[in-house]
Amino acid sequence: MDCQECLERLHPYLDRELTSKELDEVRVHLDDCGGCDSAFVLERVFLDRLRGSATSDVAPSGVRERLILRLRTDVRRRS
């Protein structure tokens, strides 16, 4: 599996929507590839925070703005 394939499967991987074979392929690639592993960590943290803060259908605009700013800052730090 190359990096492009891995990144295309990242969200389905995190949502456990892949077959067990595909999950293993992505996992093996992530173990060996620091760049893809960094993307995985960022997406996992984002989803964890999103799921942990989802208390209503729509977040107040201030919360959305702070979250977007924080995510952009985190992405820049990791680049």
C-alpha positions as CSV (number, residue, x, y, z in Angstrom):
1,M,0.0,0.0,0.0
2,D,1.3,3.4,-0.8
3,C,0.7,6.7,1.0
4,Q,-2.1,7.9,-1.3
5,E,-4.0,4.7,-0.8
6,C,-3.5,4.9,2.9
7,L,-4.7,8.5,3.2
8,E,-7.8,7.6,1.0
9,R,-8.7,4.9,3.5
10,L,-7.9,6.9,6.6
11,H,-11.5,7.9,7.5
12,P,-13.0,4.5,6.7
13,Y,-10.2,3.0,8.8
14,L,-11.0,5.3,11.8
15,D,-14.7,4.5,11.4
16,R,-14.0,0.8,11.2
17,E,-15.7,0.6,7.8
18,L,-13.0,-1.5,6.1
19,T,-12.7,-5.2,5.8
20,S,-10.4,-6.9,8.3
21,K,-7.8,-7.4,5.5
22,E,-8.0,-3.7,4.6
23,L,-7.7,-2.7,8.3
24,D,-4.6,-4.8,8.5
25,E,-3.1,-3.3,5.4
26,V,-3.7,0.3,6.6
27,R,-2.3,-0.6,10.1
28,V,0.9,-2.1,8.6
29,H,1.4,1.0,6.5
30,L,0.8,3.3,9.4
31,D,3.4,1.3,11.5
32,D,6.0,1.8,8.8
33,C,5.2,5.4,7.6
34,G,5.8,8.4,9.8
35,G,4.1,10.8,7.5
36,C,0.9,8.8,7.3
37,D,1.0,8.0,11.0
38,S,1.1,11.8,11.7
39,A,-2.0,12.3,9.5
40,F,-3.7,9.4,11.3
41,V,-2.9,10.9,14.8
42,L,-4.3,14.3,13.7
43,E,-7.5,12.8,12.3
44,R,-8.0,10.5,15.3
45,V,-7.5,13.4,17.8
46,F,-10.0,15.5,15.7
47,L,-12.6,12.8,15.7
48,D,-12.1,12.1,19.4
49,R,-12.5,15.7,20.3
50,L,-15.5,16.1,18.0
51,R,-17.2,13.0,19.4
52,G,-16.4,14.1,23.0
53,S,-17.9,17.5,22.5
54,A,-21.0,16.6,20.5
55,T,-23.8,17.6,22.9
56,S,-26.2,19.2,20.4
57,D,-26.8,19.2,16.7
58,V,-25.2,22.6,16.2
59,A,-22.3,24.1,18.1
60,P,-22.4,27.8,19.0
61,S,-20.5,29.9,16.5
62,G,-17.8,30.8,19.0
63,V,-17.1,27.1,19.7
64,R,-16.9,26.3,16.0
65,E,-14.5,29.2,15.4
66,R,-12.2,28.2,18.3
67,L,-12.2,24.6,17.2
68,I,-11.3,25.5,13.6
69,L,-8.5,27.8,14.8
70,R,-7.1,25.2,17.2
71,L,-7.1,22.5,14.5
72,R,-5.4,24.8,12.0
73,T,-2.8,25.7,14.6
74,D,-2.2,22.0,15.4
75,V,-1.9,21.1,11.7
76,R,0.7,23.9,11.2
77,R,2.7,22.7,14.2
78,R,2.9,19.2,12.8
79,S,3.9,20.3,9.3
